[in-house]
């Protein structure tokens, strides 16, 4: 792999390239052109070639990219060469769905533990795992050598749980909680706020509606 630093924008596109490659492999495609792969990923061919060059992959002129080889390269760049242990904290409707998704389709990931504080949830079985109490969170994380966590809890307890996860050794957190989490240097947080995304879409829809009205179109 290239020693050059990979830009964050390129990293964000790598999972899209991997998904496209997985689809091609499932269809029995052995080689693909930059144009075909770029179209599947929704980017321009030049952008795709530039992104893949950071991985040391330049394809073969007149042939293109070997799908299986490129799958391995992109997966390795994303750190998906093993079975990354993940703990999911908050097993409501969303946490329940996430646990089942990762268990079935989470390539490169493994749900190591499920955690909640609700008396009606703790002790139940979800995705083949018994939900454990959050009072044991630090021990659960250390027992499973977990480095990644998913937070799907109420907002008022999210920061406290985040602090405990970090103290236990978690260095990457995916949060579905609608609040900003404060973490120390060296801990990465990715936030998915469904309400915010819908509000952004609503903003763009309002602008399109206004533009149509000004143009006299329905």
C-alpha positions as CSV (number, residue, x, y, z in Angstrom):
1,X,0.0,0.0,0.0
2,X,1.2,3.5,-0.8
3,X,2.8,5.4,2.1
4,X,1.1,8.6,1.1
5,X,-1.6,9.8,3.4
6,X,-5.1,9.1,2.1
7,X,-7.4,12.2,2.1
8,X,-10.5,12.0,4.2
9,X,-12.7,12.6,1.0
10,X,-11.1,9.6,-0.6
11,X,-11.6,7.5,2.5
12,X,-15.3,8.4,2.4
13,X,-15.6,7.0,-1.1
14,X,-13.7,3.7,-0.5
15,X,-16.8,2.0,1.0
16,X,-18.7,3.0,-2.1
17,X,-16.1,1.5,-4.4
18,X,-16.0,-1.7,-2.3
19,X,-19.8,-2.1,-2.5
20,X,-19.6,-1.7,-6.3
21,X,-16.8,-4.2,-6.5
22,X,-18.8,-6.7,-4.3
23,X,-21.7,-6.3,-6.8
24,X,-19.4,-6.9,-9.8
25,X,-17.9,-10.0,-8.1
26,X,-21.3,-11.4,-7.3
27,X,-22.2,-11.0,-11.0
28,X,-19.2,-13.0,-12.0
29,X,-17.3,-10.0,-13.4
30,X,-13.5,-10.5,-13.3
31,X,-12.2,-7.2,-14.8
32,X,-13.7,-3.8,-14.8
33,X,-12.8,-0.4,-16.4
34,X,-12.4,2.8,-14.5
35,X,-15.5,4.1,-16.5
36,X,-17.7,1.1,-15.4
37,X,-16.6,1.2,-11.8
38,X,-16.9,5.0,-11.6
39,X,-20.4,4.9,-13.0
40,X,-21.4,2.3,-10.4
41,X,-19.9,4.4,-7.7
42,X,-21.4,7.7,-8.9
43,X,-18.1,9.5,-9.5
44,X,-16.1,10.5,-12.5
45,X,-13.4,8.1,-13.9
46,X,-10.6,10.6,-13.2
47,X,-11.7,10.9,-9.6
48,X,-11.8,7.1,-9.2
49,X,-8.4,6.7,-10.7
50,X,-7.0,9.4,-8.4
51,X,-8.6,7.8,-5.4
52,X,-7.3,4.3,-6.2
53,X,-3.8,5.7,-6.9
54,X,-3.5,6.4,-3.1
55,X,-3.8,2.6,-2.6
56,X,-1.1,2.0,-5.2
57,X,-3.6,0.6,-7.7
58,X,-3.4,2.0,-11.2
59,X,-5.0,-0.8,-13.2
60,X,-3.7,-2.1,-16.5
61,X,-3.9,-0.1,-19.6
62,X,-6.3,-1.7,-22.1
63,X,-7.4,-4.2,-19.5
64,X,-8.7,-2.2,-16.5
65,X,-8.8,-3.4,-12.9
66,X,-8.9,-7.0,-11.6
67,X,-12.1,-7.0,-9.5
68,X,-10.9,-9.6,-6.9
69,X,-7.5,-8.0,-6.5
70,X,-9.0,-4.5,-6.1
71,X,-11.6,-5.8,-3.6
72,X,-8.7,-7.1,-1.5
73,X,-6.8,-3.8,-1.8
74,X,-9.8,-1.6,-0.9
75,X,-10.9,-3.9,2.0
76,X,-7.3,-3.8,3.4
77,X,-7.2,0.0,3.2
78,X,-10.4,0.1,5.1
79,X,-9.1,-2.3,7.7
80,X,-11.6,-5.0,6.9
81,X,-9.2,-7.9,6.7
82,X,-10.2,-9.4,10.0
83,X,-13.3,-9.6,12.2
84,X,-13.5,-6.2,14.0
85,X,-15.4,-6.5,17.3
86,X,-18.2,-4.0,17.8
87,X,-20.4,-3.3,20.8
88,X,-23.8,-1.8,20.3
89,X,-25.1,0.3,23.1
90,X,-28.8,1.0,23.2
91,X,-31.0,-1.9,22.0
92,X,-34.2,-0.1,21.1
93,X,-35.8,-0.4,17.7
94,X,-32.7,1.1,16.0
95,X,-30.1,-0.8,18.0
96,X,-32.1,-4.0,17.4
97,X,-32.1,-3.4,13.7
98,X,-28.4,-2.5,13.6
99,X,-27.5,-5.7,15.5
100,X,-29.3,-7.8,13.0
101,X,-27.8,-6.0,10.1
102,X,-24.2,-6.3,11.2
103,X,-24.8,-9.9,12.2
104,X,-26.0,-10.8,8.7
105,X,-24.3,-8.3,6.3
106,X,-21.6,-6.6,8.3
107,X,-18.6,-7.8,6.2
108,X,-15.4,-7.4,8.3
109,X,-17.3,-6.7,11.5
110,X,-18.6,-8.9,14.3
111,X,-21.1,-7.9,17.0
112,X,-19.2,-8.7,20.2
113,X,-21.8,-7.5,22.7
114,X,-25.1,-5.8,23.0
115,X,-25.7,-3.4,26.0
116,X,-28.8,-1.7,27.4
117,X,-30.1,-0.4,30.7
118,X,-33.7,-1.3,30.3
119,X,-35.1,-4.1,32.6
120,X,-37.3,-5.3,29.8
121,X,-34.4,-5.5,27.3
122,X,-31.5,-6.8,29.4
123,X,-31.4,-10.6,29.3
124,X,-33.3,-10.8,26.0
125,X,-31.6,-12.3,23.0
126,X,-31.0,-10.3,19.8
127,X,-29.1,-11.5,16.8
128,X,-28.0,-14.5,18.8
129,X,-26.5,-12.5,21.7
130,X,-27.9,-11.9,25.2
131,X,-28.3,-8.2,25.9
132,X,-26.1,-7.2,28.9
133,X,-26.5,-4.4,31.4
134,X,-24.7,-1.2,30.8
135,X,-23.4,-1.1,34.4
136,X,-20.9,-3.8,33.2
137,X,-19.9,-1.8,30.1
138,X,-16.2,-1.4,30.9
139,X,-15.7,-5.1,31.6
140,X,-17.7,-6.0,28.5
141,X,-15.6,-3.9,26.2
142,X,-12.3,-5.1,27.7
143,X,-13.5,-8.8,27.7
144,X,-14.2,-8.6,24.0
145,X,-11.2,-6.4,23.1
146,X,-13.6,-4.1,21.5
147,X,-12.3,-0.9,19.7
148,X,-15.5,0.1,17.9
149,X,-18.9,1.1,19.4
150,X,-22.3,2.0,18.1
151,X,-24.4,4.4,20.2
152,X,-28.1,4.3,19.8
153,X,-29.2,5.7,23.2
154,X,-31.2,8.6,24.5
155,X,-29.3,11.9,24.2
156,X,-29.2,12.6,27.9
157,X,-27.0,9.6,28.7
158,X,-24.9,9.5,25.5
159,X,-21.9,11.6,26.7
160,X,-21.6,9.6,30.0
161,X,-21.7,6.3,28.0
162,X,-19.3,7.7,25.5
163,X,-16.8,8.6,28.3
164,X,-17.1,5.1,29.7
165,X,-16.5,3.5,26.3
166,X,-13.4,5.6,25.8
167,X,-12.1,4.8,29.3
168,X,-12.5,1.1,28.4
169,X,-10.4,1.4,25.3
170,X,-12.9,2.2,22.5
171,X,-11.3,4.4,19.8
172,X,-14.0,4.6,17.2
173,X,-17.7,5.5,17.8
174,X,-20.6,5.6,15.4
175,X,-23.4,7.6,17.0
176,X,-27.0,7.9,16.1
177,X,-27.6,10.2,19.0
178,X,-28.8,13.8,18.1
179,X,-26.1,15.6,20.1
180,X,-22.4,16.4,19.8
181,X,-20.1,14.1,21.7
182,X,-16.8,15.3,23.2
183,X,-13.9,12.8,22.9
184,X,-10.2,13.0,23.5
185,X,-7.6,13.1,20.7
186,X,-7.2,9.7,19.1
187,X,-10.8,8.8,19.2
188,X,-12.9,9.1,16.0
189,X,-16.6,9.8,16.1
190,X,-18.9,9.5,13.1
191,X,-22.4,10.9,13.5
192,X,-25.6,9.8,11.7
193,X,-28.4,12.3,12.5
194,X,-31.5,11.2,10.6
195,X,-33.5,14.3,11.6
196,X,-30.7,16.7,10.4
197,X,-30.4,14.8,7.1
198,X,-34.2,15.1,6.5
199,X,-34.1,18.8,7.4
200,X,-31.3,19.3,4.8
201,X,-33.4,17.6,2.2
202,X,-36.4,19.7,3.2
203,X,-34.2,22.8,2.7
204,X,-33.3,21.8,-0.8
205,X,-36.9,20.8,-1.6
206,X,-38.1,24.2,-0.5
207,X,-35.6,25.9,-2.7
208,X,-36.6,23.8,-5.7
209,X,-40.3,24.6,-5.0
210,X,-39.5,28.3,-4.9
211,X,-37.5,28.1,-8.1
212,X,-40.4,26.4,-9.9
213,X,-42.9,29.0,-8.6
214,X,-40.7,31.8,-9.9
215,X,-40.4,30.1,-13.2
216,X,-44.2,29.7,-13.3
217,X,-44.0,25.9,-13.4
218,X,-46.1,23.6,-11.2
